[in-house]
Amino acid sequence: MNVWAYIDPGSGLLIWQAVVAFFVGLVFYLKQTREWLFGLFRKLFRGKSHSDAAAKPGPLPPEPHGR
């Protein structure tokens, strides 16, 4: 039995666009997930050291009013 299949160019390009969009979206999703996991592990395993406390600036003093 002979089977003749035909996909017109519009449908073929639509399928190609969907495949490319899926893989590009997957790359961005995996990148964001990786960064989220690394940030989570950094928060969990980072100890409170003196250098961390010194690196964070405190509140600013109030501005003088009588100039």
GIGIZI-V802743 format. One record per residue. OMEGA is omega in whole degrees, -180 to 180 (* if undefined). NEAR is the number of other C-alpha atoms within 12 Angstrom. Layout:
omega: [OMEGA & OMEGA]
near: [NEAR & NEAR]
This chain:
omega: [177 & 177 & 179 & 179 & -180 & 173 & -179 & -175 & 179 & 179 & 179 & 179 & 177 & 178 & 179 & 179 & 179 & 179 & 180 & 180 & 178 & -177 & 177 & 177 & 178 & 179 & -180 & 179 & -179 & 178 & 180 & 179 & 179 & 180 & 178 & 179 & 179 & 178 & 178 & 179 & 177 & 180 & -177 & -172 & 178 & 178 & 177 & 179 & -180 & -180 & 177 & -179 & -179 & -177 & -178 & 180 & 178 & 179 & -180 & 177 & -179 & 180 & 175 & -176 & -173 & 178 & *]
near: [3 & 4 & 5 & 6 & 6 & 9 & 12 & 10 & 11 & 11 & 12 & 13 & 14 & 14 & 15 & 15 & 16 & 14 & 14 & 14 & 16 & 14 & 14 & 14 & 15 & 14 & 14 & 14 & 15 & 14 & 14 & 14 & 14 & 14 & 14 & 14 & 14 & 15 & 14 & 13 & 13 & 13 & 12 & 11 & 11 & 13 & 12 & 14 & 11 & 9 & 11 & 11 & 11 & 10 & 10 & 11 & 10 & 8 & 6 & 7 & 7 & 6 & 7 & 7 & 5 & 4 & 4]
